[in-house]
Amino acid sequence: MRTLIAGIAVLLIVTLDTSAQDSNAQIKAAVRDVLVRQQDAWNGHDLEAFMSGYWNSPDLTFFSGANVTTGWQDTLERYRKQYKSEGHEMGQLQFSDLQITPLASDAAFVRGAWKLTMKDGKTPHGLFTLLFRKFPDGWKIVHDHTSAE
């Protein structure tokens, strides 16, 4: 009887572990998909599509250097000023070194690097950390902390 109970316990643990691994893989794939869509939108010079990866809320936070931007609309305006206003360009965006860590079934932490390739050959780049949450309409960035070198 003890052997049967031990066997059932091991089977249950293996099943739960496999289920958690499957769930983590699904979260990682979904979050990576958001980032790929953002990169593609940026490279298509579609800032609004790029912003669809962010939580459309006044509670969105974006930290860059010593500056804090709060809210989806203000974040969009920040990007417009920096990359779409006269004398500025968006360049070609590349994300790399992505490390996606599921925190719960509806939350994930992401670390990575970004690089822009501009027409003049300059390549501004830096690191970022993102906090994602899952909403009824999909995974969204709720906090972005980006640094530039």
Backbone bond lengths (Angstrom), bond angles and torsions (degrees), N, CA, C in turn:
res aa  C-N    CA-C-N  psi(-1)  N-CA   C-N-CA  omega(-1)  CA-C   N-CA-C  phi
1 M - - - 1.447 - - 1.532 111.09 -
2 R 1.338 116.82 -43.29 1.467 120.04 178.79 1.525 110.53 -61.13
3 T 1.318 116.32 -38.44 1.454 120.50 179.77 1.524 110.28 -64.21
4 L 1.326 116.34 -40.78 1.462 121.09 178.29 1.527 110.67 -63.74
5 I 1.315 117.67 -45.89 1.471 122.02 178.84 1.525 110.18 -63.25
6 A 1.321 117.83 -43.72 1.464 121.84 178.94 1.529 109.89 -62.04
7 G 1.327 116.54 -41.95 1.469 120.95 178.94 1.516 111.71 -63.03
8 I 1.329 116.90 -42.82 1.460 121.37 178.37 1.527 110.23 -64.24
9 A 1.333 116.35 -41.74 1.468 120.41 179.13 1.521 110.96 -62.13
10 V 1.330 117.51 -43.54 1.465 121.24 179.15 1.521 109.84 -63.98
11 L 1.330 117.49 -43.60 1.453 121.66 178.71 1.528 111.26 -60.93
12 L 1.326 116.29 -42.26 1.460 121.17 178.65 1.526 111.11 -63.68
13 I 1.321 117.24 -43.70 1.469 121.61 179.40 1.525 110.47 -63.78
14 V 1.321 117.79 -44.40 1.463 121.69 179.14 1.527 110.20 -63.63
15 T 1.322 117.68 -42.09 1.457 121.94 179.09 1.520 110.99 -63.34
16 L 1.334 117.07 -45.18 1.462 120.96 178.95 1.519 111.17 -64.13
17 D 1.335 116.78 -40.81 1.460 120.74 179.91 1.528 110.44 -65.34
18 T 1.329 117.02 -42.84 1.461 120.97 178.56 1.524 110.41 -64.04
19 S 1.330 116.85 -40.01 1.461 121.21 178.34 1.530 110.59 -63.41
20 A 1.322 116.81 -42.84 1.473 120.93 178.65 1.524 110.62 -64.65
21 Q 1.336 117.08 -40.35 1.464 120.11 178.13 1.519 111.06 -64.02
22 D 1.336 117.07 -41.51 1.463 121.13 177.05 1.526 110.48 -61.78
23 S 1.332 116.53 -44.50 1.458 121.55 179.57 1.527 110.80 -62.11
24 N 1.329 117.22 -45.03 1.466 121.18 178.26 1.523 111.11 -61.48
25 A 1.317 117.19 -40.55 1.466 120.65 179.10 1.528 110.35 -64.82
26 Q 1.326 117.40 -39.13 1.466 120.83 178.31 1.525 110.98 -65.92
27 I 1.328 117.15 -41.74 1.466 121.00 178.43 1.529 109.73 -62.86
28 K 1.327 116.65 -47.49 1.467 120.18 -179.67 1.529 111.19 -59.42
29 A 1.328 116.74 -43.18 1.467 120.63 -179.58 1.523 110.82 -65.30
30 A 1.326 117.78 -41.84 1.469 121.26 -179.10 1.525 111.20 -65.73
31 V 1.316 117.05 -42.55 1.472 121.13 179.69 1.530 109.89 -67.91
32 R 1.322 116.72 -43.47 1.473 120.32 178.13 1.533 110.04 -59.45
33 D 1.341 116.70 -39.05 1.458 121.13 178.83 1.530 111.47 -60.51
34 V 1.328 117.25 -40.88 1.471 120.45 177.55 1.525 109.63 -60.26
35 L 1.322 116.65 -44.53 1.468 120.60 -177.92 1.528 111.42 -67.54
36 V 1.326 117.56 -37.92 1.466 120.56 176.95 1.525 109.85 -64.54
37 R 1.343 117.47 -42.93 1.461 120.53 178.31 1.526 110.69 -63.99
38 Q 1.342 117.24 -38.12 1.470 119.65 177.33 1.528 110.68 -64.35
39 Q 1.314 116.55 -45.29 1.464 119.94 179.78 1.529 110.40 -60.49
40 D 1.327 116.73 -44.91 1.467 120.42 179.07 1.531 111.35 -63.00
41 A 1.330 116.84 -42.04 1.472 120.50 179.36 1.528 110.26 -63.17
42 W 1.320 116.71 -44.96 1.468 120.79 179.36 1.528 109.81 -59.18
43 N 1.321 116.03 -47.30 1.458 120.17 -177.41 1.520 112.15 -69.64
44 G 1.340 117.10 -17.19 1.454 121.89 171.99 1.522 111.91 -92.29
45 H 1.332 116.23 6.43 1.470 123.81 178.72 1.530 111.84 60.54
46 D 1.336 115.41 33.86 1.462 121.95 179.81 1.525 108.82 -109.91
47 L 1.320 115.52 86.04 1.459 121.13 -174.94 1.522 112.21 -64.42
48 E 1.330 117.64 -36.20 1.465 120.21 179.71 1.532 110.92 -65.41
49 A 1.340 117.35 -40.63 1.474 120.32 176.93 1.529 110.01 -66.41
50 F 1.331 117.14 -38.59 1.462 120.74 175.52 1.531 110.50 -58.44
51 M 1.312 116.29 -42.93 1.465 121.27 -178.21 1.526 112.97 -70.01
52 S 1.327 118.47 -14.19 1.464 120.20 178.48 1.533 111.20 -66.08
53 G 1.326 117.26 -14.96 1.456 121.03 175.30 1.521 113.54 -78.84
54 Y 1.328 116.37 -10.08 1.467 121.96 178.64 1.526 110.44 -98.81
55 W 1.306 115.59 150.95 1.457 123.59 175.54 1.520 107.91 -65.72
56 N 1.312 116.99 120.32 1.465 121.11 -179.52 1.529 107.91 -82.26
57 S 1.328 114.61 81.93 1.465 121.50 -175.30 1.524 109.25 -149.89
58 P 1.323 116.67 150.48 1.471 119.24 172.93 1.529 111.77 -68.22
59 D 1.333 117.33 -9.69 1.461 120.98 -179.57 1.529 113.70 -93.37
60 L 1.335 118.25 -2.58 1.463 121.33 173.74 1.527 108.19 -59.47
61 T 1.336 117.36 140.22 1.468 120.73 175.86 1.525 109.99 -123.92
62 F 1.327 115.34 140.62 1.459 122.83 179.17 1.524 107.27 -134.43
63 F 1.329 116.36 115.81 1.466 121.87 178.41 1.522 108.27 -107.33
64 S 1.323 116.74 131.22 1.455 121.83 175.82 1.521 107.47 -145.94
65 G 1.327 116.07 119.27 1.455 119.64 -175.19 1.515 109.04 59.63
66 A 1.319 116.79 -128.96 1.464 121.06 178.86 1.527 111.53 -97.69
67 N 1.337 116.77 12.03 1.457 121.02 -176.58 1.520 111.78 -103.77
68 V 1.327 115.62 139.36 1.459 122.66 176.10 1.522 107.89 -118.23
69 T 1.329 115.38 126.15 1.459 121.15 174.65 1.518 106.59 -114.09
70 T 1.319 116.15 131.16 1.459 121.18 -179.48 1.515 109.11 -117.29
71 G 1.327 115.30 131.70 1.455 120.80 176.04 1.517 113.27 99.39
72 W 1.333 115.06 146.39 1.457 122.17 -178.93 1.524 111.12 -62.12
73 Q 1.325 117.51 -48.00 1.461 120.74 -176.55 1.527 111.50 -63.16
74 D 1.325 117.71 -43.19 1.463 120.41 178.96 1.532 111.36 -66.71
75 T 1.327 116.62 -33.40 1.465 120.22 176.91 1.524 109.84 -66.92
76 L 1.335 117.13 -43.07 1.462 120.75 176.01 1.527 110.38 -59.45
77 E 1.323 117.32 -45.06 1.472 120.83 -179.99 1.525 111.07 -63.19
78 R 1.318 117.33 -37.90 1.467 121.31 177.03 1.524 110.04 -59.88
79 Y 1.338 116.08 -47.93 1.465 119.94 178.05 1.527 111.15 -62.23
80 R 1.319 117.85 -42.40 1.473 120.71 179.57 1.526 110.95 -58.83
81 K 1.331 115.79 -46.81 1.468 120.24 -178.76 1.518 111.28 -62.11
82 Q 1.323 115.62 -43.84 1.457 120.04 -173.08 1.528 113.52 -79.69
83 Y 1.341 117.50 -27.95 1.460 118.86 -171.99 1.530 115.79 -126.56
84 K 1.335 118.64 -12.45 1.464 118.65 -177.86 1.523 113.29 -123.82
85 S 1.313 117.20 -2.26 1.466 118.43 179.22 1.532 109.16 -79.73
86 E 1.329 114.93 169.27 1.456 120.31 -177.72 1.526 110.96 -56.47
87 G 1.325 114.82 133.91 1.459 120.22 179.48 1.520 113.81 86.08
88 H 1.316 117.46 -0.51 1.461 121.46 179.06 1.523 109.96 -118.88
89 E 1.307 115.62 156.43 1.460 120.42 175.79 1.523 109.27 -136.27
90 M 1.313 115.59 159.60 1.454 120.28 -179.16 1.525 111.49 -83.91
91 G 1.325 117.69 -31.18 1.450 120.29 -177.12 1.526 110.87 69.60
92 Q 1.331 115.07 -169.89 1.464 122.28 178.32 1.523 108.21 -109.42
93 L 1.324 115.67 124.38 1.463 122.64 -175.52 1.516 111.21 -94.54
94 Q 1.322 114.70 138.79 1.465 120.51 173.27 1.523 108.88 -135.36
95 F 1.325 116.38 124.06 1.454 121.74 171.20 1.527 107.91 -93.47
96 S 1.332 116.75 145.34 1.468 120.45 177.28 1.527 109.55 -149.92
97 D 1.316 114.71 172.63 1.475 122.99 176.63 1.529 112.12 53.01
98 L 1.331 116.83 38.18 1.464 120.20 -178.19 1.521 111.30 -70.03
99 Q 1.317 114.76 129.53 1.466 122.78 174.15 1.523 106.24 -124.57
100 I 1.324 115.72 109.02 1.466 121.56 -176.38 1.514 107.89 -107.34
101 T 1.330 115.73 120.96 1.461 121.81 -178.22 1.525 109.77 -118.91
102 P 1.338 117.63 108.51 1.463 119.02 174.70 1.535 109.80 -63.82
103 L 1.318 115.93 135.38 1.468 121.18 178.40 1.525 111.26 -105.20
104 A 1.316 116.40 -29.09 1.463 124.02 179.31 1.525 106.13 -162.83
105 S 1.305 117.46 -179.44 1.465 119.60 -179.31 1.525 111.89 -66.64
106 D 1.329 117.13 -16.35 1.468 120.54 -178.68 1.527 113.28 -128.25
107 A 1.336 117.29 22.46 1.473 120.10 -179.41 1.528 110.24 -149.94
108 A 1.327 115.20 144.01 1.463 120.71 177.93 1.526 109.53 -147.91
109 F 1.320 114.89 151.43 1.458 123.96 178.74 1.524 107.07 -114.62
110 V 1.334 117.42 133.54 1.459 120.99 -177.60 1.525 109.64 -128.07
111 R 1.320 114.89 136.02 1.462 121.98 171.77 1.513 107.35 -121.38
112 G 1.321 116.30 146.03 1.453 118.89 178.70 1.508 112.32 -173.98
113 A 1.321 113.94 -175.20 1.459 121.91 178.81 1.524 108.53 -124.48
114 W 1.322 115.59 152.21 1.455 121.66 176.59 1.519 108.99 -129.81
115 K 1.321 114.92 152.16 1.468 120.11 176.26 1.520 107.70 -148.18
116 L 1.313 115.55 135.31 1.459 122.02 172.59 1.520 108.41 -107.46
117 T 1.304 116.35 137.57 1.457 121.22 173.17 1.521 106.63 -111.37
118 M 1.327 115.48 115.96 1.453 121.88 -176.19 1.533 110.54 -95.16
119 K 1.325 115.04 162.44 1.468 120.83 -179.18 1.519 112.10 -59.21
120 D 1.337 117.06 -32.94 1.463 120.63 -178.45 1.528 112.73 -82.19
121 G 1.341 116.74 3.37 1.459 121.04 177.99 1.517 114.15 92.44
122 K 1.315 117.86 -9.62 1.463 120.13 177.90 1.530 109.09 -68.34
123 T 1.333 114.32 150.45 1.472 119.04 -178.53 1.526 110.90 -134.07
124 P 1.340 117.33 74.95 1.461 118.17 174.05 1.534 108.86 -58.61
125 H 1.326 115.77 143.75 1.457 119.58 -177.05 1.520 110.25 -155.68
126 G 1.310 115.42 169.66 1.458 120.10 178.61 1.517 111.57 177.74
127 L 1.306 114.05 -164.02 1.465 122.29 -178.08 1.514 109.46 -119.22
128 F 1.333 115.69 160.68 1.456 119.99 175.56 1.516 110.79 -147.09
129 T 1.319 114.28 153.38 1.459 122.50 167.42 1.522 106.63 -127.19
130 L 1.314 115.18 138.13 1.458 121.61 -177.46 1.517 109.78 -129.35
131 L 1.305 115.68 146.39 1.457 121.20 170.36 1.516 106.46 -114.99
132 F 1.326 116.03 122.27 1.464 122.92 179.14 1.516 109.75 -106.31
133 R 1.332 115.13 147.12 1.467 121.74 169.91 1.517 108.27 -130.11
134 K 1.313 115.20 150.16 1.457 120.31 177.62 1.522 108.85 -94.61
135 F 1.328 115.25 126.59 1.458 123.17 178.36 1.524 108.25 -116.62
136 P 1.331 118.01 170.09 1.470 119.27 178.20 1.532 113.27 -55.29
137 D 1.345 117.50 -29.62 1.469 120.30 179.34 1.531 112.62 -95.33
138 G 1.338 117.77 13.30 1.459 121.12 174.39 1.516 113.92 117.73
139 W 1.321 115.14 -174.52 1.460 122.66 -179.27 1.519 109.79 -79.36
140 K 1.340 115.54 134.92 1.465 121.44 -178.18 1.529 109.96 -137.35
141 I 1.320 115.57 148.64 1.456 121.44 173.66 1.525 107.74 -76.95
142 V 1.339 116.86 125.78 1.469 120.83 177.72 1.524 111.05 -106.48
143 H 1.338 116.18 -18.01 1.461 120.57 176.69 1.530 108.28 -148.82
144 D 1.322 116.40 133.96 1.454 123.80 179.94 1.520 107.50 -129.98
145 H 1.318 116.28 125.65 1.467 121.48 174.31 1.516 105.93 -123.00
146 T 1.324 116.01 108.95 1.463 121.90 -174.91 1.515 109.79 -118.57
147 S 1.332 114.99 136.94 1.466 120.19 175.69 1.523 108.26 -118.13
148 A 1.305 115.69 155.60 1.467 121.66 179.00 1.517 109.72 -128.76
149 E 1.306 116.30 144.80 1.464 120.88 176.35 1.505 110.26 -104.75
